[in-house]
């Protein structure tokens, strides 16, 4: 899961982006600041990856930045 914050607006709000496999499909899950989740399913990994990159770049364009990953 990659979490994004928007320091220009409200840094306490976060958006999550998660790519995974589920029941044979490739899935992108977005967790909105209110905790609601949206899932999009894909037949192949390349399509899932392209969508994740599109979402990531769109968030950055709107002022969101990815938080460093913690172990």
PyMOL commands that set and color helices and strands:
alter all, ss='L'
color gray80, all
select helices_A, chain A and resi 45-61
alter helices_A, ss='H'
color red, helices_A
select strands_A, chain A and resi 2-5+14-22+25-31+37-42+65-66
alter strands_A, ss='S'
color yellow, strands_A
deselect
rebuild
show_as cartoon
